């Protein structure tokens, strides 16, 4: 499964995330972008199976950040749609995908919860492998 990482600046945090994801041989990080416009351009060209998006600190809902919402809708609008894992820095998982969730294709995990991230990646990967279309309503 190919993975696009969005919203994590270059540096140690990105390398830890990338190496952690790629520790599982079923996942390959094919690109990363901190800028939303660049992320969408990468997504349109690479058609990633999964997009891992980090929401900015203090964001309690994806619809309160227009750039994040644009990336989310952009990757979900691909054909086939990219599964999405939203990483949040919040102490509690926010209502990040209220009204936007698709069962099994969109997951919210807390930043730093690597086990939850890997469970979400595996769930999306299994869904993709079964050819489940996971279309948005």
BELQUIKA-V769193 format. One record per residue. N is the residue number from 1. RES is the residue in three letters. PHI is phi in degrees with one decimal (999 if undefined). OMEGA is omega in whole degrees, 0 to 359 (999 if undefined). Layout:
# BELQUIKA-V769193
n | res | phi | omega
N | RES | PHI | OMEGA
N | RES | PHI | OMEGA
This chain:
# BELQUIKA-V769193
n | res | phi | omega
1 | UNK | 999 | 179
2 | UNK | -90.1 | 185
3 | UNK | -129.1 | 171
4 | UNK | -107.9 | 178
5 | UNK | -103.5 | 184
6 | UNK | -125.9 | 172
7 | UNK | 89.2 | 178
8 | UNK | -113.6 | 181
9 | UNK | -66.2 | 176
10 | UNK | -55.0 | 178
11 | UNK | 137.6 | 186
12 | UNK | -61.4 | 181
13 | UNK | -62.1 | 179
14 | UNK | -64.5 | 181
15 | UNK | -65.2 | 176
16 | UNK | -63.4 | 179
17 | UNK | -65.1 | 180
18 | UNK | -59.6 | 182
19 | UNK | -66.2 | 178
20 | UNK | -64.8 | 179
21 | UNK | -64.4 | 185
22 | UNK | -77.8 | 174
23 | UNK | -61.6 | 175
24 | UNK | -86.6 | 185
25 | UNK | -66.0 | 180
26 | UNK | -84.8 | 184
27 | UNK | -122.4 | 180
28 | UNK | -129.3 | 175
29 | UNK | -74.7 | 184
30 | UNK | -95.1 | 179
31 | UNK | -169.7 | 173
32 | UNK | -146.7 | 178
33 | UNK | -153.7 | 176
34 | UNK | -91.8 | 182
35 | UNK | -84.0 | 181
36 | UNK | -58.2 | 181
37 | UNK | -65.4 | 178
38 | UNK | -67.0 | 179
39 | UNK | -59.3 | 179
40 | UNK | -66.5 | 177
41 | UNK | -63.0 | 178
42 | UNK | -61.8 | 182
43 | UNK | -63.0 | 181
44 | UNK | -65.3 | 181
45 | UNK | -83.5 | 188
46 | UNK | -90.5 | 182
47 | UNK | 46.4 | 183
48 | UNK | -65.6 | 175
49 | UNK | -66.7 | 184
50 | UNK | -136.7 | 173
51 | UNK | -115.7 | 176
52 | UNK | -102.3 | 182
53 | UNK | -108.8 | 173
54 | UNK | -98.6 | 178
55 | UNK | -80.2 | 179
56 | UNK | -60.7 | 177
57 | UNK | -56.6 | 178
58 | UNK | 88.0 | 179
59 | UNK | -84.0 | 180
60 | UNK | -102.7 | 177
61 | UNK | -159.0 | 183
62 | UNK | -62.4 | 181
63 | UNK | -75.6 | 175
64 | UNK | -91.1 | 175
65 | UNK | -125.3 | 185
66 | UNK | -56.5 | 181
67 | UNK | -67.1 | 179
68 | UNK | -64.6 | 179
69 | UNK | -64.2 | 178
70 | UNK | -62.8 | 178
71 | UNK | -65.6 | 180
72 | UNK | -57.2 | 181
73 | UNK | -64.7 | 180
74 | UNK | -64.8 | 181
75 | UNK | -74.9 | 177
76 | UNK | -74.7 | 180
77 | UNK | -87.6 | 178
78 | UNK | -67.0 | 177
79 | UNK | -122.1 | 3
80 | UNK | -79.1 | 181
81 | UNK | -67.0 | 176
82 | UNK | -77.2 | 170
83 | UNK | -69.0 | 184
84 | UNK | -130.0 | 170
85 | UNK | -115.7 | 178
86 | UNK | -94.0 | 177
87 | UNK | -99.2 | 181
88 | UNK | -122.7 | 179
89 | UNK | -85.8 | 183
90 | UNK | -63.9 | 177
91 | UNK | -64.4 | 175
92 | UNK | -113.5 | 178
93 | UNK | -65.6 | 182
94 | UNK | -76.3 | 176
95 | UNK | -77.8 | 191
96 | UNK | -60.5 | 184
97 | UNK | -124.4 | 180
98 | UNK | -52.3 | 179
99 | UNK | 78.6 | 183
100 | UNK | -115.0 | 187
101 | UNK | -70.1 | 172
102 | UNK | -123.7 | 184
103 | UNK | -49.3 | 176
104 | UNK | 84.1 | 184
105 | UNK | -105.8 | 180
106 | UNK | -130.3 | 182
107 | UNK | -129.4 | 176
108 | UNK | -118.8 | 178
109 | UNK | -132.8 | 176
110 | UNK | -79.5 | 176
111 | UNK | -57.5 | 180
112 | UNK | 93.8 | 178
113 | UNK | -91.1 | 186
114 | UNK | -66.4 | 179
115 | UNK | -62.5 | 179
116 | UNK | -65.0 | 178
117 | UNK | -61.4 | 181
118 | UNK | -67.3 | 176
119 | UNK | -62.8 | 179
120 | UNK | -64.8 | 178
121 | UNK | -61.3 | 180
122 | UNK | -64.1 | 180
123 | UNK | -61.5 | 179
124 | UNK | -65.6 | 180
125 | UNK | -60.1 | 178
126 | UNK | -64.5 | 179
127 | UNK | -64.2 | 179
128 | UNK | -65.1 | 182
129 | UNK | -63.9 | 180
130 | UNK | -87.3 | 180
131 | UNK | 65.8 | 176
132 | UNK | -70.4 | 188
133 | UNK | -68.9 | 179
134 | UNK | 38.1 | 181
135 | UNK | -72.5 | 177
136 | UNK | -74.1 | 179
137 | UNK | -67.3 | 999
